[in-house]
Amino acid sequence: MANILLVEDNAEMRVLLQELLEWGGHHVTCERTGQDGLTSLLNAAHLPDVIISDLIMPGMDGLTFLQRIRQNPRWSHIRFIIMSGDSQAERLQESRAYADGVLPKPFSLNDLQRIIG
């Protein structure tokens, strides 16, 4: 199973997703913001196989976080999935250009499992 970094500012969603992913056999590290996610990657003994990040977060949003990941040669290979309930198609389309996958909220457990692989 995958080693996953989950970045989500909504505490309830973060806990729910962590439980679902761990129930599915994945190891999950959770962070609240894009900046926290970067710090986690800098301090990680083992890099994640997949990063799942919300698009709309305080401070550094998911798209900026994704761009920072892609700019770092050490991290650029990590699969990156953006979650979004954002109705602004423009931001979601921009995310699709960089991300390995997009999960529009709300999504099903099957959608989550399918996109993780």
C-alpha positions as CSV (number, residue, x, y, z in Angstrom):
1,M,0.0,0.0,0.0
2,A,1.0,3.6,-0.4
3,N,2.7,6.1,1.9
4,I,0.5,9.2,1.7
5,L,0.9,12.8,2.7
6,L,-2.6,14.3,3.2
7,V,-2.9,18.1,3.3
8,E,-6.3,19.4,4.2
9,D,-7.3,22.4,6.3
10,N,-10.7,21.1,7.4
11,A,-10.1,19.0,10.5
12,E,-13.2,16.9,10.1
13,M,-12.4,16.1,6.5
14,R,-8.8,15.4,7.4
15,V,-9.7,12.9,10.1
16,L,-12.3,11.2,7.9
17,L,-9.9,10.8,5.0
18,Q,-7.1,9.6,7.2
19,E,-9.3,6.9,8.7
20,L,-10.6,5.8,5.3
21,L,-7.1,5.7,3.8
22,E,-5.6,3.8,6.8
23,W,-8.6,1.4,6.8
24,G,-7.5,0.8,3.2
25,G,-4.0,-0.2,4.3
26,H,-2.2,3.0,3.6
27,H,0.2,4.8,5.9
28,V,-1.0,8.5,6.2
29,T,0.8,11.6,7.4
30,C,-1.5,14.6,7.8
31,E,-0.8,18.3,7.6
32,R,-3.1,21.3,7.7
33,T,-1.6,23.7,5.1
34,G,0.7,23.7,2.1
35,Q,3.5,25.2,4.2
36,D,3.0,22.4,6.7
37,G,3.2,19.9,3.9
38,L,6.5,21.4,2.7
39,T,7.9,21.2,6.2
40,S,6.8,17.6,6.5
41,L,8.6,16.8,3.2
42,L,11.8,18.5,4.3
43,N,11.8,16.5,7.5
44,A,10.6,13.2,6.1
45,A,12.8,10.1,6.6
46,H,10.9,8.5,3.7
47,L,9.1,10.5,1.0
48,P,5.4,9.8,0.3
49,D,4.3,7.9,-2.8
50,V,1.3,10.2,-3.1
51,I,0.4,13.6,-1.9
52,I,-3.3,14.4,-1.6
53,S,-4.0,18.1,-1.1
54,D,-7.0,20.3,-0.9
55,L,-7.0,23.2,-3.4
56,I,-8.4,25.9,-1.2
57,M,-6.4,26.4,2.1
58,P,-5.3,29.3,4.2
59,G,-1.8,30.7,3.5
60,M,-0.4,28.5,0.7
61,D,-3.1,27.1,-1.4
62,G,-3.0,23.6,-3.0
63,L,-2.0,24.9,-6.4
64,T,1.0,26.9,-5.0
65,F,1.9,23.8,-2.9
66,L,1.8,21.6,-6.1
67,Q,3.9,24.1,-8.0
68,R,6.5,24.1,-5.2
69,I,6.6,20.3,-5.3
70,R,7.1,20.2,-9.1
71,Q,10.0,22.7,-8.8
72,N,12.0,20.6,-6.4
73,P,13.9,17.8,-8.2
74,R,13.8,15.7,-5.0
75,W,10.0,15.8,-4.9
76,S,8.9,16.3,-8.5
77,H,8.3,12.6,-9.1
78,I,5.7,12.2,-6.3
79,R,2.2,11.7,-7.5
80,F,0.0,14.7,-6.6
81,I,-3.8,14.6,-6.3
82,I,-5.8,17.8,-5.9
83,M,-9.1,17.7,-4.0
84,S,-11.5,20.5,-4.6
85,G,-15.0,21.7,-3.9
86,D,-14.1,24.9,-5.7
87,S,-16.7,25.8,-8.3
88,Q,-14.2,28.0,-10.1
89,A,-13.5,25.9,-13.2
90,E,-10.5,28.1,-14.1
91,R,-8.6,27.1,-10.9
92,L,-9.6,23.5,-11.3
93,Q,-8.4,23.5,-14.9
94,E,-5.1,25.0,-13.9
95,S,-4.7,22.3,-11.3
96,R,-5.3,19.6,-13.9
97,A,-2.3,20.9,-15.9
98,Y,0.1,20.1,-13.1
99,A,-1.6,17.4,-10.9
100,D,-1.6,13.7,-11.6
101,G,-5.3,13.6,-10.7
102,V,-8.2,15.8,-9.5
103,L,-10.9,14.7,-7.1
104,P,-13.9,17.0,-7.1
105,K,-15.7,17.2,-3.8
106,P,-17.8,15.5,-2.8
107,F,-16.3,12.2,-4.0
108,S,-16.9,8.6,-3.2
109,L,-14.6,6.1,-1.5
110,N,-14.4,4.3,-4.9
111,D,-13.3,7.5,-6.5
112,L,-10.6,7.9,-3.9
113,Q,-9.4,4.3,-4.2
114,R,-9.4,4.5,-8.0
115,I,-7.3,7.7,-8.1
116,I,-4.7,6.4,-5.6
117,G,-4.3,3.3,-7.6
